[in-house]
């Protein structure tokens, strides 16, 4: 009975894992920035309340450039 051998492309796997880590960190940082802006404005994005203290003009998602990629 022949044994099946599993092989993988290690450079491709490292590239995939690096992109996964970069994207996860980017999403986490953008979520933290959104939460901080909500706290400063005392309102969520596009939320209209009497307690609103500031505006979120010029906000956009930012990409993260690391050694793992952009």
C-alpha positions as CSV (number, residue, x, y, z in Angstrom):
1,X,0.0,0.0,0.0
2,X,1.6,3.3,-1.1
3,X,2.0,6.1,1.4
4,X,0.7,9.5,0.3
5,X,3.2,12.3,0.7
6,X,1.9,15.7,1.4
7,X,4.1,18.5,0.0
8,X,3.7,22.3,0.0
9,X,5.4,25.3,-1.5
10,X,7.1,26.8,1.6
11,X,7.7,30.3,0.0
12,X,4.1,30.5,-1.1
13,X,3.0,29.5,2.4
14,X,5.2,32.1,4.0
15,X,3.8,34.7,1.6
16,X,0.2,33.7,2.4
17,X,0.9,33.8,6.2
18,X,2.7,37.2,5.9
19,X,-0.3,38.6,4.1
20,X,-2.7,37.2,6.6
21,X,-0.8,38.7,9.5
22,X,-0.5,42.1,7.7
23,X,-4.2,42.2,6.9
24,X,-5.2,41.2,10.5
25,X,-3.0,43.9,12.0
26,X,-4.3,46.5,9.5
27,X,-7.9,45.7,10.3
28,X,-7.2,45.8,14.1
29,X,-5.5,49.2,13.8
30,X,-8.3,50.7,11.7
31,X,-10.9,49.4,14.2
32,X,-8.9,51.0,17.0
33,X,-8.8,54.3,15.1
34,X,-12.6,54.1,14.4
35,X,-13.3,53.4,18.1
36,X,-11.1,56.3,19.2
37,X,-12.8,58.7,16.7
38,X,-16.2,57.5,18.1
39,X,-15.1,58.2,21.6
40,X,-13.7,61.7,20.8
41,X,-16.8,62.7,18.8
42,X,-19.1,61.0,21.4
43,X,-21.0,59.5,18.4
44,X,-20.5,56.9,15.8
45,X,-19.8,57.5,12.1
46,X,-22.8,59.2,10.5
47,X,-24.6,59.2,13.8
48,X,-26.5,62.4,14.7
49,X,-26.9,63.0,18.4
50,X,-27.2,66.0,20.6
51,X,-24.1,64.8,22.5
52,X,-21.9,64.9,19.4
53,X,-18.8,66.9,20.2
54,X,-16.8,66.8,17.0
55,X,-17.0,65.8,13.3
56,X,-15.1,63.1,11.5
57,X,-14.3,64.9,8.3
58,X,-11.6,63.4,6.0
59,X,-11.7,59.9,7.5
60,X,-10.7,57.0,5.2
61,X,-9.3,53.5,5.7
62,X,-5.6,53.5,5.5
63,X,-3.4,50.7,4.2
64,X,-0.6,49.3,6.2
65,X,2.9,48.9,4.6
66,X,5.1,46.4,6.3
67,X,8.0,44.2,5.4
68,X,5.3,41.6,4.6
69,X,3.8,43.8,2.0
70,X,1.4,46.6,1.4
